[in-house]
Structures are given as C-alpha cells and as structure tokens.
Amino acid sequence: MLHRRVLLTALPAATLSARSVRAQTSRTGSYAAFLGGVRREAVSQGLSSRIVDRALALTRTPNAHVLQLDRHQPEFTLTWAQYRSRVIGSTRVSQGQAAFSSRAQQLNAVGQKYGVDPRVIVGIWGLESGFGRKIGTFSVVDSLATLAYDGRRSSFFRSELLKSLHILNDGDIPPEGMLGSYAGAMGQPQFMPSAYLHYAVDGDGDGKRNIWTDEADVFASVANYLAQCGWQRGVPWGQPVQITGDIPQALTGRAHRQTLEAWMRQGVRRADGRPFTRPDAEGALLRPDGPGTESFMVYRNFDVIRRYNPSDFYALGVGLLGYAVA
C-alpha cells in the first residue's frame, strides 16, 4: 500500500536469519496451541468447526516470508512528483484506459447506483491491484495467523483472523481462494476482513460477495465503501490549479478551507487559467512539493478517498489516475 511521502516495499533479498527460522521451528508446538485457541474461540462464536478446521489447516507454522516482509519495510522518502511518476505512469494509464473502456457501462451503472464517481472507483481499483491483475498470492488465513501469533500487533491481527473465519463461514469464498497481501488485505480492492464485513456487497445478485474474481462485486464494494464514508454525489474530489499569487505554504493543506472566491482573490485559478465556476464552494489548496510546483484544489470527497487510505499522495493518485483513464 502506498502512503504519503513514503513508499513501503518488500525487498525479496531481505531474509530472516537462520537463527530466527530455527526459533520459529522450535515454537511449532506453541503455534499449534495458539491455533487451538483460535479454533475454540471461532467455534464458540457459532462458526462451523468443519470450515474452521479447513481454514486453519492452511497454516502449520508461522510463515517466515510473512514475518520477513512485515519486519523489513524500508522507507523511501518520495516527493509528490516521484510518487506520481510511479503510480500514474504511462503503462498503468494505458492499462487503465483499456480496462475502463471495456467496462464503462458497468462502472457507470455502479457509479449511478451508489452516487459515486466511477472514475474514482477505477482509480482505487488501479492503485490497489493494477486493475485486478495483482491481488496477492498469500493465504489470508496463514498471513493473519502468523501476524497474530507474532505478538507485535497480535490483538489487531487476531481480530482480523477471526473476521476472516466469519467470511469463510458465510461461504463467499473457499478458504483456499482467500488470497491477498502478506498483511491480510484481500482481493482486488484489498479490503481487510473488517472492511470486507462492513462494506463488501453482492454486485451481481449471485448470493456471494466475491471481491477476488467477480468484478461486479469488486466495483460495487468499492462504491459502497465510498458511499458509506460520505461521498457527495455530483461533487468532484478536486482539480489541478495554477497559482499566480504568493501564497505561503503554511496556508495550504486540508485544514485550511475557504471559498473558491477567497482563493481567487489570492491568485488561484483553474488549470486553464479561467476562474472557478462555483465561487461559493469551499476547498483546500494542496501544494505537496512546495511553492512553484504542482498544485490542487481539493473538496470534501477528497477526504472520503482518504478514508480508504489516509494519505494525501494516495488520494491524489486515485483521483488523477481516474481522470487519466476515463
């Protein structure tokens, strides 16, 4: 997942030490006991013991690769310009244009139903899974059980593990098909199990909420997420702007909202140099790389995108990718 000024990546070359691997192996017995506790709790919540057993059979020992990725997340400080070039490159835009054009009717229908801009749906789809091409190859149950056992954020991941078992109990996906990232983010929209339970919907009426392979469910679930988080129908997330005045950087950022009329008095115009058409609307000025660089006016729906991932860079990437491909 991509964050503001930080790109977290997993380096395949990084490996756990042999000592760490031996230590995990020696704890196999306690891992089995841990899984036994999870099983008892799940069954006590009314889940099918058959489904729980089938799911937990996917994890026998703590997954060393999951722990490796969790513990080795080097941070690369990026400017907005660098981030943008990575997430909205020509290849991704061309892939997105092809994906959108072949699904435009479906995406527009979902957008109309939920009152959400279909370009934002496709922007999230593109950033999260490359338009459905990269959903992750990790068993979600294995990943979540490993991280819950590891202890660093055990309470959070144990809760997500139990929620994943509830999803499997509902029959939306077989345990073996519940794939995602090493940290448990699932399917094409990369929902954690808690987000899935709250926002995933059956988009095509087949009785399942399949965010792994069913695009109707993927698009409807992303749209529902945005709608439930307060998306305002017919309102843009934001737009590129040009600045002719001298605006201190301290007056930029989402916390500094004022009417577009007030911004125009300070020298802010649309990207084409023309005045805003809704001077009474309120917006905030973002200038991520500082004076003299790319600038944006953002509105309330920008904050809704940030509910998906609390990053200005991410929300800008989603919005601009959606504009570029649609």
C-alpha beads as a LAMMPS data file, in Angstrom:
LAMMPS data file: protein, C-alpha beads

326 atoms
325 bonds

1 atom types
1 bond types

-500.0 500.0 xlo xhi
-500.0 500.0 ylo yhi
-500.0 500.0 zlo zhi

Masses

1 110.0

Atoms # bond

1 1 1 0.000 0.000 0.000
2 1 1 1.316 3.406 -0.975
3 1 1 1.435 6.205 1.558
4 1 1 2.083 9.957 1.638
5 1 1 5.801 10.666 1.144
6 1 1 6.538 7.015 1.944
7 1 1 6.564 4.016 -0.329
8 1 1 6.633 0.779 1.606
9 1 1 8.105 -2.062 -0.390
10 1 1 9.161 -5.564 0.389
11 1 1 12.618 -6.491 -0.764
12 1 1 12.842 -10.171 -1.762
13 1 1 16.545 -10.110 -0.988
14 1 1 15.852 -9.471 2.699
15 1 1 15.688 -12.713 4.620
16 1 1 15.162 -13.768 8.169
17 1 1 18.262 -15.062 9.835
18 1 1 18.769 -18.775 10.204
19 1 1 18.535 -18.292 13.962
20 1 1 15.089 -16.687 13.553
21 1 1 13.882 -19.551 11.389
22 1 1 15.166 -22.118 13.916
23 1 1 13.442 -20.198 16.699
24 1 1 10.151 -20.296 14.821
25 1 1 10.503 -24.004 14.201
26 1 1 11.094 -24.624 17.891
27 1 1 7.871 -22.783 18.644
28 1 1 5.753 -25.020 16.436
29 1 1 4.146 -26.593 19.465
30 1 1 3.099 -23.264 20.915
31 1 1 1.823 -22.198 17.473
32 1 1 -0.390 -25.277 17.429
33 1 1 -1.681 -24.281 20.845
34 1 1 -2.322 -20.776 19.566
35 1 1 -4.310 -22.145 16.625
36 1 1 -6.226 -24.362 19.004
37 1 1 -7.252 -21.289 20.972
38 1 1 -8.367 -19.541 17.799
39 1 1 -10.378 -22.605 16.827
40 1 1 -12.145 -22.751 20.178
41 1 1 -12.995 -19.062 20.046
42 1 1 -14.293 -19.305 16.493
43 1 1 -16.459 -22.321 17.214
44 1 1 -17.793 -20.646 20.364
45 1 1 -18.951 -17.795 18.107
46 1 1 -21.098 -20.243 16.166
47 1 1 -18.789 -20.918 13.228
48 1 1 -18.735 -24.312 11.554
49 1 1 -15.965 -26.465 13.007
50 1 1 -15.545 -28.042 9.578
51 1 1 -14.886 -24.686 7.901
52 1 1 -12.637 -23.507 10.727
53 1 1 -10.577 -26.700 10.590
54 1 1 -10.261 -26.476 6.804
55 1 1 -9.116 -22.861 7.055
56 1 1 -6.624 -23.353 9.882
57 1 1 -5.165 -26.366 8.094
58 1 1 -3.679 -23.803 5.683
59 1 1 -1.234 -22.659 8.347
60 1 1 1.011 -25.144 10.122
61 1 1 3.905 -22.969 11.269
62 1 1 4.476 -19.206 11.353
63 1 1 5.117 -18.090 7.799
64 1 1 8.735 -16.895 7.690
65 1 1 8.177 -14.927 4.477
66 1 1 5.274 -13.011 6.017
67 1 1 7.404 -12.116 9.024
68 1 1 10.272 -11.135 6.735
69 1 1 8.057 -8.712 4.823
70 1 1 6.463 -7.346 7.970
71 1 1 9.812 -6.636 9.633
72 1 1 11.705 -5.366 6.602
73 1 1 9.711 -2.486 5.182
74 1 1 12.333 0.066 4.144
75 1 1 11.005 3.614 3.845
76 1 1 11.895 5.650 0.807
77 1 1 11.106 9.331 1.137
78 1 1 9.444 10.456 -2.070
79 1 1 8.444 13.812 -3.399
80 1 1 4.966 14.082 -4.863
81 1 1 6.486 14.239 -8.353
82 1 1 8.340 10.957 -7.754
83 1 1 5.272 9.289 -6.268
84 1 1 3.119 10.420 -9.163
85 1 1 5.538 9.054 -11.732
86 1 1 5.420 5.674 -10.007
87 1 1 1.666 5.314 -9.637
88 1 1 0.426 7.142 -12.744
89 1 1 2.993 6.079 -15.294
90 1 1 2.182 5.631 -18.964
91 1 1 1.906 1.846 -18.674
92 1 1 -0.626 1.989 -15.865
93 1 1 -2.610 4.689 -17.643
94 1 1 -2.778 2.680 -20.874
95 1 1 -3.784 -0.441 -18.957
96 1 1 -6.428 1.569 -17.144
97 1 1 -7.808 3.063 -20.333
98 1 1 -8.239 -0.399 -21.813
99 1 1 -9.802 -1.710 -18.596
100 1 1 -12.196 1.206 -18.280
101 1 1 -13.292 1.301 -21.904
102 1 1 -14.307 -2.375 -21.837
103 1 1 -16.231 -1.932 -18.575
104 1 1 -17.532 1.621 -18.916
105 1 1 -21.199 0.651 -18.959
106 1 1 -20.811 -1.487 -15.852
107 1 1 -18.760 1.117 -13.962
108 1 1 -21.121 3.944 -14.891
109 1 1 -24.110 1.901 -13.716
110 1 1 -22.453 1.169 -10.376
111 1 1 -21.481 4.808 -10.005
112 1 1 -25.044 5.895 -10.670
113 1 1 -26.480 3.381 -8.201
114 1 1 -24.211 4.431 -5.337
115 1 1 -23.845 8.086 -6.294
116 1 1 -20.076 7.741 -6.676
117 1 1 -17.786 8.935 -9.472
118 1 1 -16.896 5.798 -11.486
119 1 1 -13.502 7.331 -12.261
120 1 1 -12.637 7.154 -8.562
121 1 1 -13.749 3.529 -8.422
122 1 1 -11.399 2.666 -11.267
123 1 1 -8.632 4.793 -9.720
124 1 1 -8.794 2.784 -6.493
125 1 1 -9.000 -0.460 -8.464
126 1 1 -5.890 0.545 -10.384
127 1 1 -3.785 1.554 -7.407
128 1 1 -4.813 -1.363 -5.204
129 1 1 -4.465 -4.264 -7.622
130 1 1 -3.386 -2.991 -11.035
131 1 1 -6.966 -3.243 -12.331
132 1 1 -7.420 -6.691 -10.836
133 1 1 -4.181 -8.223 -12.092
134 1 1 -2.347 -8.355 -8.751
135 1 1 -4.467 -9.399 -5.803
136 1 1 -1.657 -11.027 -3.819
137 1 1 -0.596 -14.636 -3.533
138 1 1 -0.616 -15.142 0.238
139 1 1 -3.173 -17.237 2.054
140 1 1 -5.007 -14.635 4.140
141 1 1 -5.590 -17.117 6.964
142 1 1 -1.913 -18.076 7.035
143 1 1 -0.768 -14.447 6.984
144 1 1 -3.171 -13.252 9.660
145 1 1 -2.476 -16.237 11.921
146 1 1 1.278 -15.661 11.598
147 1 1 0.981 -11.960 12.438
148 1 1 -1.480 -12.613 15.252
149 1 1 0.940 -15.109 16.787
150 1 1 3.974 -12.916 16.250
151 1 1 2.944 -10.543 19.039
152 1 1 3.848 -7.151 17.602
153 1 1 0.231 -6.305 16.744
154 1 1 -1.330 -9.546 17.881
155 1 1 -4.651 -8.136 19.091
156 1 1 -5.396 -6.429 15.770
157 1 1 -4.420 -9.398 13.627
158 1 1 -6.195 -11.942 15.836
159 1 1 -9.374 -9.903 15.436
160 1 1 -8.880 -9.806 11.661
161 1 1 -8.183 -13.555 11.625
162 1 1 -11.456 -14.301 13.385
163 1 1 -13.284 -11.997 10.979
164 1 1 -11.735 -13.868 8.053
165 1 1 -13.139 -17.088 9.501
166 1 1 -16.582 -15.471 9.686
167 1 1 -16.290 -14.597 5.983
168 1 1 -15.366 -18.177 5.145
169 1 1 -18.234 -19.445 7.249
170 1 1 -20.624 -17.355 5.131
171 1 1 -19.418 -19.230 2.050
172 1 1 -18.452 -16.256 -0.120
173 1 1 -15.069 -17.800 -0.919
174 1 1 -13.436 -21.162 -0.109
175 1 1 -10.504 -20.986 2.321
176 1 1 -8.023 -21.859 -0.409
177 1 1 -9.287 -18.987 -2.568
178 1 1 -8.969 -16.323 0.126
179 1 1 -5.792 -14.724 -1.189
180 1 1 -4.278 -11.327 -0.517
181 1 1 -1.250 -9.412 0.655
182 1 1 1.167 -10.588 3.311
183 1 1 -0.696 -8.369 5.800
184 1 1 -4.134 -9.801 5.040
185 1 1 -5.559 -7.232 2.596
186 1 1 -7.839 -9.210 0.324
187 1 1 -8.793 -9.380 -3.303
188 1 1 -8.923 -6.727 -5.980
189 1 1 -9.909 -3.821 -3.673
190 1 1 -7.509 -5.005 -0.943
191 1 1 -10.052 -4.992 1.902
192 1 1 -9.005 -6.160 5.322
193 1 1 -11.556 -8.667 6.697
194 1 1 -13.113 -5.992 8.936
195 1 1 -13.620 -3.700 5.925
196 1 1 -14.998 -6.610 3.933
197 1 1 -17.636 -7.370 6.563
198 1 1 -18.642 -3.713 6.693
199 1 1 -18.536 -2.698 3.022
200 1 1 -18.421 -5.686 0.652
201 1 1 -21.627 -6.235 -1.308
202 1 1 -23.023 -8.698 -3.833
203 1 1 -22.964 -6.662 -7.009
204 1 1 -24.486 -9.183 -9.409
205 1 1 -27.050 -10.931 -7.224
206 1 1 -25.434 -14.366 -7.235
207 1 1 -25.611 -14.598 -3.448
208 1 1 -21.882 -14.151 -2.839
209 1 1 -19.583 -11.211 -2.148
210 1 1 -16.601 -12.244 -4.211
211 1 1 -14.010 -9.437 -4.303
212 1 1 -11.361 -11.797 -5.685
213 1 1 -12.659 -12.737 -9.123
214 1 1 -16.098 -11.143 -9.559
215 1 1 -15.692 -7.609 -10.933
216 1 1 -19.345 -6.748 -10.331
217 1 1 -18.774 -7.369 -6.631
218 1 1 -15.433 -5.536 -6.694
219 1 1 -16.855 -2.356 -8.217
220 1 1 -19.991 -2.366 -6.085
221 1 1 -17.971 -2.951 -2.921
222 1 1 -15.597 -0.056 -3.619
223 1 1 -18.549 2.180 -4.480
224 1 1 -20.354 1.152 -1.302
225 1 1 -17.230 1.861 0.740
226 1 1 -17.057 5.402 -0.625
227 1 1 -20.799 5.974 -0.289
228 1 1 -20.853 4.746 3.307
229 1 1 -17.911 7.031 4.105
230 1 1 -19.867 10.097 2.983
231 1 1 -19.266 10.567 -0.739
232 1 1 -21.231 13.575 -2.047
233 1 1 -22.981 12.804 -5.331
234 1 1 -22.037 15.067 -8.220
235 1 1 -19.179 16.779 -6.383
236 1 1 -15.609 16.391 -7.690
237 1 1 -12.794 15.214 -5.450
238 1 1 -10.572 18.039 -6.671
239 1 1 -8.761 19.527 -9.632
240 1 1 -5.331 20.780 -10.697
241 1 1 -4.945 24.548 -10.363
242 1 1 -2.463 27.285 -11.133
243 1 1 -1.316 29.924 -8.670
244 1 1 -0.383 33.424 -9.751
245 1 1 -0.208 34.939 -6.287
246 1 1 2.227 34.470 -3.427
247 1 1 0.516 32.019 -1.063
248 1 1 2.535 30.890 1.980
249 1 1 2.928 27.136 2.265
250 1 1 1.505 27.378 5.804
251 1 1 -1.890 28.281 4.317
252 1 1 -2.046 25.109 2.228
253 1 1 -3.310 21.725 3.370
254 1 1 -6.688 20.159 4.066
255 1 1 -7.160 22.083 7.322
256 1 1 -7.205 25.462 5.539
257 1 1 -10.534 25.566 3.731
258 1 1 -12.122 28.671 2.302
259 1 1 -14.409 29.593 -0.546
260 1 1 -13.111 29.475 -4.086
261 1 1 -13.922 33.153 -4.315
262 1 1 -11.452 33.789 -1.479
263 1 1 -8.842 31.618 -3.182
264 1 1 -9.301 33.504 -6.440
265 1 1 -8.603 36.778 -4.652
266 1 1 -5.238 35.230 -3.687
267 1 1 -4.402 34.307 -7.258
268 1 1 -5.677 30.736 -7.577
269 1 1 -7.294 29.756 -10.879
270 1 1 -8.298 26.607 -12.683
271 1 1 -5.523 24.816 -14.542
272 1 1 -6.574 26.522 -17.779
273 1 1 -6.298 29.947 -16.126
274 1 1 -10.032 30.571 -16.035
275 1 1 -11.946 31.426 -12.833
276 1 1 -13.788 28.730 -10.883
277 1 1 -17.414 28.258 -11.874
278 1 1 -18.599 27.758 -8.268
279 1 1 -17.051 30.618 -6.270
280 1 1 -19.246 29.766 -3.270
281 1 1 -17.860 26.227 -2.956
282 1 1 -15.236 25.558 -0.294
283 1 1 -11.910 23.923 -0.981
284 1 1 -8.400 23.462 0.335
285 1 1 -5.198 24.103 -1.567
286 1 1 -2.630 21.311 -1.766
287 1 1 0.896 22.021 -2.965
288 1 1 2.683 18.808 -1.947
289 1 1 6.162 19.733 -3.160
290 1 1 6.042 23.359 -2.066
291 1 1 5.939 26.727 -3.867
292 1 1 6.363 26.704 -7.608
293 1 1 5.268 23.078 -8.014
294 1 1 2.088 21.233 -8.968
295 1 1 -0.973 22.436 -7.039
296 1 1 -4.504 21.145 -6.489
297 1 1 -7.793 22.373 -5.098
298 1 1 -9.480 19.570 -3.159
299 1 1 -13.008 19.222 -1.827
300 1 1 -14.868 17.082 0.696
301 1 1 -14.808 13.988 -1.479
302 1 1 -11.014 14.067 -1.348
303 1 1 -11.337 13.334 2.369
304 1 1 -13.598 10.397 1.542
305 1 1 -10.895 8.866 -0.670
306 1 1 -8.513 9.303 2.256
307 1 1 -10.830 7.103 4.324
308 1 1 -9.701 4.276 2.029
309 1 1 -6.057 5.120 2.683
310 1 1 -5.181 8.117 4.905
311 1 1 -2.639 9.659 2.553
312 1 1 -2.793 12.851 0.502
313 1 1 -0.495 11.272 -2.067
314 1 1 -2.730 8.201 -2.349
315 1 1 -5.917 10.252 -2.719
316 1 1 -4.315 12.457 -5.370
317 1 1 -3.053 9.355 -7.163
318 1 1 -6.512 7.782 -7.160
319 1 1 -8.174 10.931 -8.427
320 1 1 -5.665 11.713 -11.138
321 1 1 -5.448 8.113 -12.329
322 1 1 -9.226 8.042 -12.621
323 1 1 -9.197 11.236 -14.661
324 1 1 -6.394 9.911 -16.870
325 1 1 -8.013 6.581 -17.716
326 1 1 -11.620 7.756 -18.080

Bonds

1 1 1 2
2 1 2 3
3 1 3 4
4 1 4 5
5 1 5 6
6 1 6 7
7 1 7 8
8 1 8 9
9 1 9 10
10 1 10 11
11 1 11 12
12 1 12 13
13 1 13 14
14 1 14 15
15 1 15 16
16 1 16 17
17 1 17 18
18 1 18 19
19 1 19 20
20 1 20 21
21 1 21 22
22 1 22 23
23 1 23 24
24 1 24 25
25 1 25 26
26 1 26 27
27 1 27 28
28 1 28 29
29 1 29 30
30 1 30 31
31 1 31 32
32 1 32 33
33 1 33 34
34 1 34 35
35 1 35 36
36 1 36 37
37 1 37 38
38 1 38 39
39 1 39 40
40 1 40 41
41 1 41 42
42 1 42 43
43 1 43 44
44 1 44 45
45 1 45 46
46 1 46 47
47 1 47 48
48 1 48 49
49 1 49 50
50 1 50 51
51 1 51 52
52 1 52 53
53 1 53 54
54 1 54 55
55 1 55 56
56 1 56 57
57 1 57 58
58 1 58 59
59 1 59 60
60 1 60 61
61 1 61 62
62 1 62 63
63 1 63 64
64 1 64 65
65 1 65 66
66 1 66 67
67 1 67 68
68 1 68 69
69 1 69 70
70 1 70 71
71 1 71 72
72 1 72 73
73 1 73 74
74 1 74 75
75 1 75 76
76 1 76 77
77 1 77 78
78 1 78 79
79 1 79 80
80 1 80 81
81 1 81 82
82 1 82 83
83 1 83 84
84 1 84 85
85 1 85 86
86 1 86 87
87 1 87 88
88 1 88 89
89 1 89 90
90 1 90 91
91 1 91 92
92 1 92 93
93 1 93 94
94 1 94 95
95 1 95 96
96 1 96 97
97 1 97 98
98 1 98 99
99 1 99 100
100 1 100 101
101 1 101 102
102 1 102 103
103 1 103 104
104 1 104 105
105 1 105 106
106 1 106 107
107 1 107 108
108 1 108 109
109 1 109 110
110 1 110 111
111 1 111 112
112 1 112 113
113 1 113 114
114 1 114 115
115 1 115 116
116 1 116 117
117 1 117 118
118 1 118 119
119 1 119 120
120 1 120 121
121 1 121 122
122 1 122 123
123 1 123 124
124 1 124 125
125 1 125 126
126 1 126 127
127 1 127 128
128 1 128 129
129 1 129 130
130 1 130 131
131 1 131 132
132 1 132 133
133 1 133 134
134 1 134 135
135 1 135 136
136 1 136 137
137 1 137 138
138 1 138 139
139 1 139 140
140 1 140 141
141 1 141 142
142 1 142 143
143 1 143 144
144 1 144 145
145 1 145 146
146 1 146 147
147 1 147 148
148 1 148 149
149 1 149 150
150 1 150 151
151 1 151 152
152 1 152 153
153 1 153 154
154 1 154 155
155 1 155 156
156 1 156 157
157 1 157 158
158 1 158 159
159 1 159 160
160 1 160 161
161 1 161 162
162 1 162 163
163 1 163 164
164 1 164 165
165 1 165 166
166 1 166 167
167 1 167 168
168 1 168 169
169 1 169 170
170 1 170 171
171 1 171 172
172 1 172 173
173 1 173 174
174 1 174 175
175 1 175 176
176 1 176 177
177 1 177 178
178 1 178 179
179 1 179 180
180 1 180 181
181 1 181 182
182 1 182 183
183 1 183 184
184 1 184 185
185 1 185 186
186 1 186 187
187 1 187 188
188 1 188 189
189 1 189 190
190 1 190 191
191 1 191 192
192 1 192 193
193 1 193 194
194 1 194 195
195 1 195 196
196 1 196 197
197 1 197 198
198 1 198 199
199 1 199 200
200 1 200 201
201 1 201 202
202 1 202 203
203 1 203 204
204 1 204 205
205 1 205 206
206 1 206 207
207 1 207 208
208 1 208 209
209 1 209 210
210 1 210 211
211 1 211 212
212 1 212 213
213 1 213 214
214 1 214 215
215 1 215 216
216 1 216 217
217 1 217 218
218 1 218 219
219 1 219 220
220 1 220 221
221 1 221 222
222 1 222 223
223 1 223 224
224 1 224 225
225 1 225 226
226 1 226 227
227 1 227 228
228 1 228 229
229 1 229 230
230 1 230 231
231 1 231 232
232 1 232 233
233 1 233 234
234 1 234 235
235 1 235 236
236 1 236 237
237 1 237 238
238 1 238 239
239 1 239 240
240 1 240 241
241 1 241 242
242 1 242 243
243 1 243 244
244 1 244 245
245 1 245 246
246 1 246 247
247 1 247 248
248 1 248 249
249 1 249 250
250 1 250 251
251 1 251 252
252 1 252 253
253 1 253 254
254 1 254 255
255 1 255 256
256 1 256 257
257 1 257 258
258 1 258 259
259 1 259 260
260 1 260 261
261 1 261 262
262 1 262 263
263 1 263 264
264 1 264 265
265 1 265 266
266 1 266 267
267 1 267 268
268 1 268 269
269 1 269 270
270 1 270 271
271 1 271 272
272 1 272 273
273 1 273 274
274 1 274 275
275 1 275 276
276 1 276 277
277 1 277 278
278 1 278 279
279 1 279 280
280 1 280 281
281 1 281 282
282 1 282 283
283 1 283 284
284 1 284 285
285 1 285 286
286 1 286 287
287 1 287 288
288 1 288 289
289 1 289 290
290 1 290 291
291 1 291 292
292 1 292 293
293 1 293 294
294 1 294 295
295 1 295 296
296 1 296 297
297 1 297 298
298 1 298 299
299 1 299 300
300 1 300 301
301 1 301 302
302 1 302 303
303 1 303 304
304 1 304 305
305 1 305 306
306 1 306 307
307 1 307 308
308 1 308 309
309 1 309 310
310 1 310 311
311 1 311 312
312 1 312 313
313 1 313 314
314 1 314 315
315 1 315 316
316 1 316 317
317 1 317 318
318 1 318 319
319 1 319 320
320 1 320 321
321 1 321 322
322 1 322 323
323 1 323 324
324 1 324 325
325 1 325 326
